[in-house]
Every structure is written in structure tokens, then in C-alpha cells.
Amino acid sequence: MWPTAVVAALFAATSIAVRMLVPWQPADANSTVRREFAAFGSPQVCVAVAVGAIGFGGFFAVYSYIAPMVTESAGQPGGAVPWVLSGCCSPSGARRWR
């Protein structure tokens, strides 16, 4: 129960901080959904979205490959998966395995 309360308190504190620190700006009167989606016509936006999709997809592919290896093959508990991922799959951990 207490983790939920901690998350709720962090959410409330963040909401209050954003409300107090981010200056208010009026909305653009000419803004429409069609105009916002027109940004996807830009090659830079498409590349940024593709890089993000490939990056996140790659992370989840690695996670779905390593998690069963740690729990089933190595016999470790599920709580060991994040430690293994941070140790061998992070940029700093990958240098140790060369």
C-alpha cells in the first residue's frame, strides 16, 4: 500500500511544481490536429520517431531474451533480471564483456 502512496505523493508534488514553475502561455488560435500531424511530413521528425521506435523495440527484445535466460536457464529469481540488464546491457557494463 505504501508504494502507491509514494507514487501519488510524487505525482502531486510534480504537478504542483509544474504549475508553479512553468510559465503560462496562451494557446495558438491557428492550431489544429491536421496542422500538428503535418510535422510528420518532415524527414527529421520521421527519423526521430523511427530511432525511438527501434531503440525501444531493441530494448524490449533484449529484455524478453535475457529475462528467461536469467530465470529459467540460470535459475535466478525474477528480481535478478534488472541487475543483469544493468550489468551487461548498459553502455558501462558492455565494456566489461569485450
Distance bins in CASP14 RR format, pairs under 12 A and 6 or more apart:
PFRMAT RR
TARGET T0000
AUTHOR 0000-0000-0000
RMODE 2
METHOD distances of the structure
MODEL  1
1 7 0 0 0 0 0 1 0 0 0 0 0
1 8 0 0 0 0 0 1 0 0 0 0 0
2 8 0 0 0 0 0 1 0 0 0 0 0
2 9 0 0 0 0 0 1 0 0 0 0 0
3 9 0 0 0 0 0 1 0 0 0 0 0
3 10 0 0 0 0 0 1 0 0 0 0 0
4 10 0 0 0 0 0 1 0 0 0 0 0
4 11 0 0 0 0 0 1 0 0 0 0 0
5 11 0 0 0 0 0 1 0 0 0 0 0
5 12 0 0 0 0 0 1 0 0 0 0 0
6 12 0 0 0 0 0 1 0 0 0 0 0
6 13 0 0 0 0 0 1 0 0 0 0 0
7 13 0 0 0 0 0 1 0 0 0 0 0
7 14 0 0 0 0 0 1 0 0 0 0 0
8 14 0 0 0 0 0 1 0 0 0 0 0
8 15 0 0 0 0 0 1 0 0 0 0 0
9 15 0 0 0 0 0 1 0 0 0 0 0
9 16 0 0 0 0 0 1 0 0 0 0 0
10 16 0 0 0 0 0 1 0 0 0 0 0
10 17 0 0 0 0 0 1 0 0 0 0 0
11 17 0 0 0 0 0 1 0 0 0 0 0
11 18 0 0 0 0 0 1 0 0 0 0 0
12 18 0 0 0 0 0 1 0 0 0 0 0
12 19 0 0 0 0 0 1 0 0 0 0 0
13 19 0 0 0 0 0 1 0 0 0 0 0
13 20 0 0 0 0 0 1 0 0 0 0 0
13 21 0 0 0 0 0 1 0 0 0 0 0
14 20 0 0 0 0 0 1 0 0 0 0 0
14 21 0 0 0 0 0 1 0 0 0 0 0
14 22 0 0 0 0 0 1 0 0 0 0 0
15 21 0 0 0 0 0 1 0 0 0 0 0
15 22 0 0 0 0 0 1 0 0 0 0 0
16 22 0 0 0 0 0 1 0 0 0 0 0
18 24 0 0 0 0 0 1 0 0 0 0 0
25 31 0 0 0 0 0 1 0 0 0 0 0
28 35 0 0 0 0 1 0 0 0 0 0 0
28 36 0 0 0 0 1 0 0 0 0 0 0
29 35 0 0 0 0 0 1 0 0 0 0 0
30 36 0 0 0 0 0 1 0 0 0 0 0
31 37 0 0 0 0 0 1 0 0 0 0 0
31 38 0 0 0 0 0 1 0 0 0 0 0
31 39 0 0 0 0 0 1 0 0 0 0 0
32 38 0 0 0 0 1 0 0 0 0 0 0
33 39 0 0 0 0 0 1 0 0 0 0 0
34 40 0 0 0 0 0 1 0 0 0 0 0
35 41 0 0 0 0 0 1 0 0 0 0 0
36 45 0 0 0 0 0 1 0 0 0 0 0
37 45 0 0 0 0 0 1 0 0 0 0 0
38 45 0 0 0 0 1 0 0 0 0 0 0
39 45 1 0 1 0 0 0 0 0 0 0 0
39 46 0 0 0 0 1 0 0 0 0 0 0
39 48 0 0 0 0 0 1 0 0 0 0 0
39 49 0 0 0 0 1 0 0 0 0 0 0
40 46 1 0 0 1 0 0 0 0 0 0 0
40 47 0 0 0 0 0 1 0 0 0 0 0
40 48 0 0 0 0 0 1 0 0 0 0 0
40 49 1 0 0 1 0 0 0 0 0 0 0
40 50 0 0 0 0 0 1 0 0 0 0 0
41 47 0 0 0 0 0 1 0 0 0 0 0
41 48 0 0 0 0 0 1 0 0 0 0 0
41 49 0 0 0 0 0 1 0 0 0 0 0
42 48 0 0 0 0 1 0 0 0 0 0 0
42 49 0 0 0 0 0 1 0 0 0 0 0
43 49 0 0 0 0 0 1 0 0 0 0 0
43 50 0 0 0 0 0 1 0 0 0 0 0
44 50 0 0 0 0 0 1 0 0 0 0 0
44 51 0 0 0 0 0 1 0 0 0 0 0
45 51 0 0 0 0 0 1 0 0 0 0 0
45 52 0 0 0 0 0 1 0 0 0 0 0
46 52 0 0 0 0 0 1 0 0 0 0 0
46 53 0 0 0 0 0 1 0 0 0 0 0
47 53 0 0 0 0 0 1 0 0 0 0 0
47 54 0 0 0 0 0 1 0 0 0 0 0
48 54 0 0 0 0 0 1 0 0 0 0 0
48 55 0 0 0 0 0 1 0 0 0 0 0
49 55 0 0 0 0 0 1 0 0 0 0 0
49 56 0 0 0 0 0 1 0 0 0 0 0
50 56 0 0 0 0 0 1 0 0 0 0 0
50 57 0 0 0 0 0 1 0 0 0 0 0
51 57 0 0 0 0 0 1 0 0 0 0 0
51 58 0 0 0 0 0 1 0 0 0 0 0
52 58 0 0 0 0 1 0 0 0 0 0 0
52 59 0 0 0 0 1 0 0 0 0 0 0
52 60 0 0 0 0 0 1 0 0 0 0 0
53 59 0 0 0 0 0 1 0 0 0 0 0
53 60 0 0 0 0 0 1 0 0 0 0 0
54 60 0 0 0 0 0 1 0 0 0 0 0
54 61 0 0 0 0 0 1 0 0 0 0 0
55 61 0 0 0 0 1 0 0 0 0 0 0
55 62 0 0 0 0 1 0 0 0 0 0 0
55 63 0 0 0 0 0 1 0 0 0 0 0
56 62 0 0 0 0 0 1 0 0 0 0 0
56 63 0 0 0 0 0 1 0 0 0 0 0
57 63 0 0 0 0 1 0 0 0 0 0 0
57 64 0 0 0 0 1 0 0 0 0 0 0
57 65 0 0 0 0 0 1 0 0 0 0 0
58 64 0 0 0 0 1 0 0 0 0 0 0
58 65 0 0 0 0 1 0 0 0 0 0 0
58 66 0 0 0 0 0 1 0 0 0 0 0
58 89 0 0 0 0 0 1 0 0 0 0 0
59 65 0 0 0 0 0 1 0 0 0 0 0
59 66 0 0 0 0 0 1 0 0 0 0 0
59 67 0 0 0 0 0 1 0 0 0 0 0
59 85 0 0 0 0 1 0 0 0 0 0 0
59 89 0 0 0 0 1 0 0 0 0 0 0
59 90 0 0 0 0 0 1 0 0 0 0 0
60 66 0 0 0 0 0 1 0 0 0 0 0
60 67 0 0 0 0 0 1 0 0 0 0 0
60 85 0 0 0 0 0 1 0 0 0 0 0
60 89 0 0 0 0 0 1 0 0 0 0 0
61 67 0 0 0 0 0 1 0 0 0 0 0
61 89 0 0 0 0 0 1 0 0 0 0 0
62 68 0 0 0 0 0 1 0 0 0 0 0
62 69 0 0 0 0 0 1 0 0 0 0 0
62 70 0 0 0 0 0 1 0 0 0 0 0
62 81 0 0 0 0 0 1 0 0 0 0 0
62 84 0 0 0 0 0 1 0 0 0 0 0
62 85 1 0 0 1 0 0 0 0 0 0 0
62 88 0 0 0 0 1 0 0 0 0 0 0
62 89 1 0 1 0 0 0 0 0 0 0 0
62 90 0 0 0 0 0 1 0 0 0 0 0
62 94 0 0 0 0 0 1 0 0 0 0 0
63 69 0 0 0 0 0 1 0 0 0 0 0
63 70 0 0 0 0 0 1 0 0 0 0 0
63 71 0 0 0 0 0 1 0 0 0 0 0
63 81 1 0 0 1 0 0 0 0 0 0 0
63 82 0 0 0 0 1 0 0 0 0 0 0
63 84 0 0 0 0 0 1 0 0 0 0 0
63 85 1 0 0 1 0 0 0 0 0 0 0
63 86 0 0 0 0 0 1 0 0 0 0 0
63 89 0 0 0 0 1 0 0 0 0 0 0
64 70 0 0 0 0 0 1 0 0 0 0 0
64 71 0 0 0 0 0 1 0 0 0 0 0
64 81 0 0 0 0 0 1 0 0 0 0 0
64 85 0 0 0 0 0 1 0 0 0 0 0
65 72 0 0 0 0 0 1 0 0 0 0 0
65 73 0 0 0 0 0 1 0 0 0 0 0
65 81 0 0 0 0 0 1 0 0 0 0 0
65 84 0 0 0 0 0 1 0 0 0 0 0
65 85 0 0 0 0 0 1 0 0 0 0 0
65 88 0 0 0 0 0 1 0 0 0 0 0
65 89 0 0 0 0 0 1 0 0 0 0 0
66 72 0 0 0 0 0 1 0 0 0 0 0
66 73 0 0 0 0 0 1 0 0 0 0 0
66 74 0 0 0 0 0 1 0 0 0 0 0
66 76 0 0 0 0 0 1 0 0 0 0 0
66 78 0 0 0 0 0 1 0 0 0 0 0
66 80 0 0 0 0 0 1 0 0 0 0 0
66 81 1 0 0 1 0 0 0 0 0 0 0
66 82 0 0 0 0 0 1 0 0 0 0 0
66 83 0 0 0 0 0 1 0 0 0 0 0
66 84 1 0 0 1 0 0 0 0 0 0 0
66 85 1 0 0 1 0 0 0 0 0 0 0
66 86 0 0 0 0 0 1 0 0 0 0 0
66 87 0 0 0 0 0 1 0 0 0 0 0
66 88 1 0 0 1 0 0 0 0 0 0 0
66 89 1 0 0 1 0 0 0 0 0 0 0
67 73 0 0 0 0 0 1 0 0 0 0 0
67 74 0 0 0 0 0 1 0 0 0 0 0
67 75 0 0 0 0 0 1 0 0 0 0 0
67 76 0 0 0 0 0 1 0 0 0 0 0
67 77 0 0 0 0 0 1 0 0 0 0 0
67 78 1 0 0 1 0 0 0 0 0 0 0
67 79 0 0 0 0 1 0 0 0 0 0 0
67 80 0 0 0 0 1 0 0 0 0 0 0
67 81 1 0 1 0 0 0 0 0 0 0 0
67 82 0 0 0 0 1 0 0 0 0 0 0
67 83 0 0 0 0 0 1 0 0 0 0 0
67 84 0 0 0 0 1 0 0 0 0 0 0
67 85 0 0 0 0 1 0 0 0 0 0 0
67 89 0 0 0 0 0 1 0 0 0 0 0
68 74 0 0 0 0 1 0 0 0 0 0 0
68 75 0 0 0 0 0 1 0 0 0 0 0
68 76 0 0 0 0 0 1 0 0 0 0 0
68 78 0 0 0 0 0 1 0 0 0 0 0
68 81 0 0 0 0 1 0 0 0 0 0 0
68 84 0 0 0 0 0 1 0 0 0 0 0
69 75 0 0 0 0 1 0 0 0 0 0 0
69 76 0 0 0 0 1 0 0 0 0 0 0
69 78 0 0 0 0 0 1 0 0 0 0 0
69 80 0 0 0 0 0 1 0 0 0 0 0
69 81 0 0 0 0 1 0 0 0 0 0 0
69 84 0 0 0 0 1 0 0 0 0 0 0
69 85 0 0 0 0 0 1 0 0 0 0 0
69 88 0 0 0 0 0 1 0 0 0 0 0
69 89 0 0 0 0 0 1 0 0 0 0 0
70 76 1 0 1 0 0 0 0 0 0 0 0
70 77 0 0 0 0 1 0 0 0 0 0 0
70 78 1 0 0 1 0 0 0 0 0 0 0
70 79 0 0 0 0 1 0 0 0 0 0 0
70 80 1 0 1 0 0 0 0 0 0 0 0
70 81 1 0 1 0 0 0 0 0 0 0 0
70 82 0 0 0 0 1 0 0 0 0 0 0
70 83 0 0 0 0 1 0 0 0 0 0 0
70 84 1 0 1 0 0 0 0 0 0 0 0
70 85 0 0 0 0 1 0 0 0 0 0 0
70 87 0 0 0 0 0 1 0 0 0 0 0
70 88 0 0 0 0 0 1 0 0 0 0 0
70 89 0 0 0 0 0 1 0 0 0 0 0
71 77 1 0 0 1 0 0 0 0 0 0 0
71 78 1 0 1 0 0 0 0 0 0 0 0
71 79 0 0 0 0 1 0 0 0 0 0 0
71 80 1 0 0 1 0 0 0 0 0 0 0
71 81 1 0 0 1 0 0 0 0 0 0 0
71 84 0 0 0 0 1 0 0 0 0 0 0
72 78 0 0 0 0 0 1 0 0 0 0 0
72 81 0 0 0 0 0 1 0 0 0 0 0
73 84 0 0 0 0 0 1 0 0 0 0 0
74 80 0 0 0 0 1 0 0 0 0 0 0
74 81 0 0 0 0 0 1 0 0 0 0 0
74 83 0 0 0 0 0 1 0 0 0 0 0
74 84 0 0 0 0 1 0 0 0 0 0 0
75 81 0 0 0 0 0 1 0 0 0 0 0
75 84 0 0 0 0 0 1 0 0 0 0 0
76 82 0 0 0 0 0 1 0 0 0 0 0
76 83 0 0 0 0 1 0 0 0 0 0 0
76 84 1 0 0 1 0 0 0 0 0 0 0
77 83 0 0 0 0 0 1 0 0 0 0 0
77 84 0 0 0 0 0 1 0 0 0 0 0
78 84 0 0 0 0 1 0 0 0 0 0 0
78 85 0 0 0 0 0 1 0 0 0 0 0
79 85 0 0 0 0 0 1 0 0 0 0 0
79 86 0 0 0 0 0 1 0 0 0 0 0
80 86 0 0 0 0 0 1 0 0 0 0 0
80 87 0 0 0 0 0 1 0 0 0 0 0
80 88 0 0 0 0 0 1 0 0 0 0 0
81 87 0 0 0 0 0 1 0 0 0 0 0
81 88 0 0 0 0 0 1 0 0 0 0 0
81 89 0 0 0 0 0 1 0 0 0 0 0
82 88 0 0 0 0 0 1 0 0 0 0 0
82 89 0 0 0 0 0 1 0 0 0 0 0
82 90 0 0 0 0 0 1 0 0 0 0 0
83 89 0 0 0 0 0 1 0 0 0 0 0
83 90 0 0 0 0 0 1 0 0 0 0 0
83 93 0 0 0 0 0 1 0 0 0 0 0
84 90 0 0 0 0 0 1 0 0 0 0 0
84 93 0 0 0 0 0 1 0 0 0 0 0
84 97 0 0 0 0 0 1 0 0 0 0 0
85 93 0 0 0 0 0 1 0 0 0 0 0
85 94 0 0 0 0 0 1 0 0 0 0 0
86 92 0 0 0 0 1 0 0 0 0 0 0
86 93 1 0 0 1 0 0 0 0 0 0 0
86 94 0 0 0 0 0 1 0 0 0 0 0
86 96 0 0 0 0 0 1 0 0 0 0 0
87 93 1 0 1 0 0 0 0 0 0 0 0
87 94 0 0 0 0 1 0 0 0 0 0 0
87 95 0 0 0 0 0 1 0 0 0 0 0
87 96 1 0 0 1 0 0 0 0 0 0 0
87 97 0 0 0 0 1 0 0 0 0 0 0
88 94 1 0 0 1 0 0 0 0 0 0 0
88 95 0 0 0 0 0 1 0 0 0 0 0
88 96 1 0 0 1 0 0 0 0 0 0 0
88 97 1 0 0 1 0 0 0 0 0 0 0
88 98 0 0 0 0 0 1 0 0 0 0 0
89 95 0 0 0 0 0 1 0 0 0 0 0
89 96 0 0 0 0 0 1 0 0 0 0 0
89 97 0 0 0 0 1 0 0 0 0 0 0
90 96 0 0 0 0 1 0 0 0 0 0 0
90 97 0 0 0 0 0 1 0 0 0 0 0
91 97 0 0 0 0 0 1 0 0 0 0 0
END
